[in-house]
Amino acid sequence: MGTILVAYGSREGQTEKIAERIAMALAAHGYDVRTESVTDDAAGEAVADADAVLVGSPIHMGAHSKQVYAFVREHRDDIEARPNGFFQVSLSSALDDEDARAEVATYIDEFVEESGWHPERMAAFGGALRYSEYGFLTRMVMKRIAKGATGDTDTSRDYEYTDWDEVETFAADFADFVDSTAGTAAGGAAV
């Protein structure tokens, strides 16, 4: 089996936590998995050594991580040369209504358009409200957003909305996808 890079941007840690869970699930499928923050130089170096690449970005205040955009733009050719995928993490992804689903789709469309990258596999996961990690202003803004979205406005605690079964299913599907491209990824090298 080959090596899969899971590169991510994260602010309060939920996207990193999801990246780590994906890495564990991929490892259970027999892959060597490397997780790297897109802000680390090692992530850029790891793209060239990987047989497949997943990139994850949080949504904060309605936008993807600038660091993730920069990483994808800089390494897009290398990412596209191997099996690849993208996952985003947001509060909207935790909601099960038509408006939230439309918002999630808009975020993905904007990411594809702005980055110029067309991931082969994509997923959107519910994130977390990390009131304990926010400064005063962010806490108040997030409380206001949460009031209309989830109702979780008690700022004395954090809330996690990630569906871990969904994360593991995405990882298994990605492993199957990489398996199906064996022999054609990374310039024809066996994966």
DAHUKA-V405977 format. One record per run of one state. SS is the DSSP state (H for helix, E for strand, C for the rest). FROM is the first residue (numbers start at 1). TO is the last residue. If there is no record, write none. Layout:
ss=[SS,SS]
from=[FROM,FROM]
to=[TO,TO]
This chain:
ss=[C,E,C,H,C,E,C,H,C,E,C,E,C,H,C,E,C,H,C,H,C,E,C,E,C,H,C,H,C,E,C,H,C,H,C]
from=[1,3,9,14,29,32,38,41,50,52,61,63,65,66,81,83,91,92,95,98,116,121,127,128,130,131,134,136,150,159,161,164,181,186,189]
to=[2,8,13,28,31,37,40,49,51,60,62,64,65,80,82,90,91,94,97,115,120,126,127,129,130,133,135,149,158,160,163,180,185,188,191]
